[in-house]
Amino acid sequence: MKILVTAFDPFGEDKINPATEAVKTLPDQIAGAEVIKLEIPTVFVKSAEVVSQAIADHQPDYVVNVGQAGGRYALTPERVAINWDDARIADNEGKQPIDQPIQADGPAAYFSSLPIKAMVAAIKEAQLPAEVSNTAGTFVCNHIMYQTLYLIDKTYPEVKGAGFIHIPYLPEQVVDRPNTPSMGLTDISRGLEAAISAIVAYDGKEDLHSVGGKTH
């Protein structure tokens, strides 16, 4: 089994991105699966082109996109990506699409095809905070999750599943951000490894049927 794990480069005011730093530290094999690591640009459209080429080159069974969610305290597998760009800030090439569909011929949303509840359970078993997230935002994180699932739907049906995991800031990113949660690099990496192990364990199986919803 091959799992392509992507991570964004730094964006906005940050000089580092915990996604890139954590993914770089992942072992080359997790639970018997080959892990292919890929840094992608925090850029609308271009990020999807890079992922598309990587899928064509490596022919992975699963794709896991990883990105920073400053302010979150937990590792949060995303449930859904919406067909909408509404950028609060510009991407790394100065593009700032506002109220634009990602794909004109795409559905309103794609649900993750990863076992997100099993992933949350595995991260918690590693003694780390985790929960299902019901919004990937409207920046490049949501964009790449949607685009990856669109690519699988339209171009690469042999890929079994894809989805996105948001991770917290690193401690060094919150020095000047009072009362903002963070997580150490080693713990983020352990959490990602646990989540990937769950993907392998649930290959061909239904996800856990456990409570993962919220009231608001």
C-alpha positions as CSV (number, residue, x, y, z in Angstrom):
1,M,0.0,0.0,0.0
2,K,1.1,3.5,-0.8
3,I,-0.1,6.6,1.0
4,L,0.7,10.1,-0.3
5,V,1.0,12.6,2.5
6,T,1.1,16.3,1.5
7,A,1.9,19.4,3.5
8,F,1.7,23.1,2.8
9,D,4.7,25.4,2.9
10,P,4.6,28.4,5.3
11,F,2.1,31.2,4.5
12,G,0.8,34.4,5.9
13,E,2.9,35.8,8.7
14,D,4.4,32.5,9.7
15,K,8.0,31.5,8.7
16,I,7.3,27.8,9.4
17,N,4.4,25.5,8.8
18,P,3.8,22.7,11.3
19,A,2.4,20.5,8.5
20,T,5.6,20.5,6.6
21,E,7.8,20.1,9.7
22,A,5.7,17.2,11.0
23,V,5.3,15.4,7.7
24,K,9.1,15.5,7.1
25,T,9.6,13.6,10.3
26,L,7.2,10.7,9.5
27,P,8.8,7.3,8.9
28,D,9.0,6.0,5.3
29,Q,6.8,3.1,6.3
30,I,3.8,3.1,8.7
31,A,1.9,-0.1,9.5
32,G,3.4,-1.7,6.5
33,A,2.4,1.1,4.1
34,E,4.9,3.1,2.1
35,V,4.6,6.8,2.9
36,I,5.3,9.3,0.2
37,K,5.9,12.8,1.5
38,L,5.2,15.9,-0.6
39,E,5.5,19.6,0.2
40,I,2.9,21.6,-1.8
41,P,2.6,25.4,-2.4
42,T,0.0,27.3,-0.4
43,V,-1.4,28.5,-3.7
44,F,-4.9,28.1,-5.2
45,V,-5.0,25.9,-8.3
46,K,-1.2,25.3,-8.4
47,S,-1.4,23.1,-5.2
48,A,-3.9,20.8,-7.0
49,E,-1.6,20.6,-10.1
50,V,1.3,19.5,-7.9
51,V,-0.9,16.9,-6.1
52,S,-2.3,15.6,-9.5
53,Q,1.2,15.1,-10.8
54,A,2.2,13.3,-7.7
55,I,-0.8,10.9,-7.9
56,A,0.1,10.2,-11.5
57,D,3.7,9.6,-10.7
58,H,3.3,7.5,-7.5
59,Q,-0.2,5.9,-7.9
60,P,-1.0,5.9,-4.2
61,D,-3.8,4.0,-2.6
62,Y,-4.7,7.0,-0.3
63,V,-3.9,10.7,-0.2
64,V,-3.7,12.6,3.1
65,N,-3.5,16.4,3.0
66,V,-2.1,18.0,6.1
67,G,-2.4,21.7,7.0
68,Q,-2.1,24.3,9.8
69,A,-5.2,25.4,11.7
70,G,-4.0,28.1,14.0
71,G,-6.1,28.3,17.2
72,R,-7.1,24.6,17.3
73,Y,-5.9,22.6,20.2
74,A,-6.4,19.1,18.6
75,L,-5.6,17.1,15.5
76,T,-8.8,17.3,13.4
77,P,-9.5,15.1,10.5
78,E,-11.9,17.0,8.3
79,R,-15.4,15.6,7.4
80,V,-16.2,17.7,4.3
81,A,-14.8,20.1,1.7
82,I,-17.0,22.7,0.0
83,N,-16.9,23.8,-3.6
84,W,-16.1,27.4,-2.7
85,D,-13.0,29.7,-2.3
86,D,-13.4,32.7,-0.1
87,A,-9.9,33.8,0.9
88,R,-9.5,35.9,4.0
89,I,-5.8,36.6,3.0
90,A,-3.9,36.2,-0.2
91,D,-2.1,32.9,-1.0
92,N,1.7,32.8,-1.5
93,E,1.4,34.1,-5.0
94,G,-0.9,37.0,-4.1
95,K,-4.1,35.4,-5.3
96,Q,-7.2,36.0,-3.2
97,P,-10.3,34.5,-4.7
98,I,-13.5,35.7,-3.1
99,D,-16.8,33.8,-3.5
100,Q,-15.7,31.6,-6.4
101,P,-16.5,28.0,-7.1
102,I,-13.5,25.7,-7.1
103,Q,-14.8,23.5,-10.0
104,A,-17.7,24.6,-12.1
105,D,-18.7,21.0,-12.9
106,G,-18.1,19.8,-9.3
107,P,-20.7,19.0,-6.6
108,A,-21.4,21.4,-3.8
109,A,-19.2,19.4,-1.5
110,Y,-17.2,16.2,-1.1
111,F,-17.1,14.2,2.0
112,S,-13.8,12.7,3.2
113,S,-13.3,9.1,2.0
114,L,-10.9,8.4,4.9
115,P,-12.0,6.6,8.1
116,I,-12.0,9.9,10.0
117,K,-13.6,8.5,13.2
118,A,-11.2,5.6,13.4
119,M,-8.4,8.1,12.8
120,V,-9.7,10.3,15.8
121,A,-9.8,7.2,17.9
122,A,-6.3,6.1,17.0
123,I,-4.9,9.6,17.8
124,K,-6.7,9.6,21.2
125,E,-5.2,6.1,21.9
126,A,-1.8,7.7,21.4
127,Q,-2.8,10.1,24.3
128,L,-3.3,13.1,22.1
129,P,-6.3,15.4,21.6
130,A,-8.3,14.8,18.4
131,E,-11.8,15.4,17.1
132,V,-13.7,15.4,13.8
133,S,-13.9,18.8,12.2
134,N,-16.9,19.9,10.2
135,T,-15.3,22.8,8.4
136,A,-12.0,23.0,6.6
137,G,-12.4,26.7,6.1
138,T,-12.4,28.5,2.8
139,F,-8.7,29.0,2.2
140,V,-6.2,26.7,0.4
141,C,-6.8,23.8,2.9
142,N,-10.4,23.4,1.9
143,H,-9.3,24.0,-1.7
144,I,-6.8,21.2,-1.8
145,M,-9.1,18.8,0.0
146,Y,-11.9,19.5,-2.5
147,Q,-9.5,19.4,-5.5
148,T,-8.0,16.1,-4.4
149,L,-11.4,14.5,-4.0
150,Y,-12.4,16.0,-7.3
151,L,-9.3,14.5,-9.0
152,I,-10.2,11.1,-7.6
153,D,-13.8,11.4,-8.7
154,K,-12.9,12.6,-12.2
155,T,-9.4,11.4,-13.1
156,Y,-8.0,8.9,-10.6
157,P,-10.8,6.5,-9.6
158,E,-8.2,3.9,-8.7
159,V,-7.3,5.9,-5.6
160,K,-9.2,4.4,-2.7
161,G,-9.6,7.5,-0.6
162,A,-8.5,11.0,0.4
163,G,-9.0,13.6,3.0
164,F,-7.5,16.3,5.1
165,I,-6.1,16.7,8.7
166,H,-5.7,20.1,10.3
167,I,-3.1,20.4,13.0
168,P,-2.3,23.0,15.7
169,Y,0.4,25.6,15.8
170,L,3.9,24.7,17.0
171,P,4.9,26.2,20.4
172,E,7.3,28.6,18.7
173,Q,4.5,30.0,16.6
174,V,2.5,31.2,19.6
175,V,5.2,33.1,21.5
176,D,3.6,36.3,20.3
177,R,0.0,34.9,20.2
178,P,-1.1,34.9,23.9
179,N,-3.7,32.3,25.0
180,T,-3.3,30.4,21.7
181,P,-3.0,26.6,21.9
182,S,-0.1,24.7,20.4
183,M,1.3,21.2,20.1
184,G,4.9,20.0,20.0
185,L,6.3,18.7,16.8
186,T,6.9,15.2,18.2
187,D,3.3,14.9,19.3
188,I,1.9,16.2,16.0
189,S,4.1,13.6,14.2
190,R,2.9,10.8,16.6
191,G,-0.7,11.9,15.9
192,L,-0.3,11.8,12.2
193,E,1.4,8.4,12.4
194,A,-1.5,7.1,14.5
195,A,-4.0,8.5,11.9
196,I,-2.2,6.9,9.0
197,S,-2.1,3.6,10.9
198,A,-5.8,3.8,11.2
199,I,-6.2,4.3,7.4
200,V,-4.2,1.1,6.9
201,A,-6.1,-0.8,9.5
202,Y,-9.5,0.2,8.0
203,D,-8.6,-0.4,4.4
204,G,-11.7,-1.9,2.8
205,K,-13.7,-1.6,6.0
206,E,-16.4,0.7,7.2
207,D,-15.4,3.6,9.5
208,L,-16.3,3.5,13.2
209,H,-19.8,4.4,14.0
210,S,-19.0,6.6,17.0
211,V,-20.2,10.0,18.1
212,G,-18.3,12.7,16.3
213,G,-20.8,15.4,15.8
214,K,-21.4,18.8,17.5
215,T,-24.3,20.9,18.4
216,H,-22.8,24.0,16.9
